[in-house]
């Protein structure tokens, strides 16, 4: 590249530098304006969505807790555990796997966790 191909722009004066900085950062904001930021209340839909999300999070936490608990696979032990928790040991038409799942649900409840510990 030869010197003729180069374009040399001279230094910008101080006022021009300040103008360019203001364009990049925006107008100066006073501290009082920042503190008086307006907040709007949540709409009903937003509140409902937050409540649904909270319920889903609680369900996921229960599932996570339930997966970490050891539940007996022997049907007699499952019945004994349900008796210990004062829950019905057999429901009408219930199979052994369903009974095991039911015992897992009862064991994983937070109030039961406090009793077991």
N, C-alpha and C positions, 0 to 999 in steps of 0.2 A: 504494500500500500504506500503510495507516495504522499508527500506532504500536500499536494493539491487535492487529494481525495478526502483529506480530513477537514472537518468543519469545526472550528474553534469558537465556542461561545464564551464570551467574557464572564467575569464574576458577576453574580447577581448582587444588587444592592441590598442593604439590610431590610428595608421596607418590603421588598419583593419576597425575601426569605420568610419574613413573618407572615405575609399573606398566604404563601404556599403552605406553611405549617398549620395555619388556621383552617385552610381548606381540608387538609388531611385529618386533623383532629376534631374539627367541628368548632362551633362557637364556645367560648369559655362559659362554664356552668358555675353558678354561685352555689355555695354550700347549702344555703337555705332551700333552694329549689330541689336538691337531692333528697332532703329529709321530708319534704312534703309530697312524696310520691303517693299517688292515689292507688289504693287497693280496692278491688271489687270483690263482693261476696261470691261464693260458688253458686252455680245454678243448681236446681233440683236434680237435673240429669247428671251433673258432675258429682254431686253428693251420692247419688244412687250408684254410680259407677265406682266410686271409691269404696262404698260398702260391699259391692259385689266382689271387687278385687280383694278386699280384706278377708271375706269369707273364703275365697279361693286360696288365698295364702294360708289361712288356718287349716283348710282341708289338706293342702300339700304338706304342711308341717305334721299333721296327724298321720298321713301316709308315711312320711319319712320316719317318724317315731315308731309306727307300727312295723315297718320293715326291719327295724333294728332290735325288736323284741323277739325273744325266743319263745315260741308257742309249741307245746307238745303236739306230736303227731298221733300219738296213741289216743284212741277215742275215750278210753277210761280216764286217762289223765286230763283230757280236755274237759270231761264232765266234772271231774274233781275240782278243776280250776274254776269252772263256772259256779259250782256249789260254794266254793270259797268266796266268790264275789257276790253271792246272794242273787244270782241270775238264774233263769230257768235253764235246765240242762238240755231239754229236748223240746223243740217246737214242732207242731204238727207238720208232717211231710218233710222235715229237715233231714238232710243227708250228713254224713260224717264231715266231708269237706266244708259244707255250709256251717256246721257247728264249730269247726275249727276257726273259720273266718269270723264268726260271731264272737267267739272267745277273744280273738285278737282285737276286735273292735272294742270290747269291754275293757280289756287290759290296757289298751293304748289311750284311754281317756285320761286327761290330766289329773282329775280327782282320784282316779284309781292309782295313778303313778305315785301320788303322795301316800296312799294307804299301803302300797306294796313296799315302798322304801323304808 
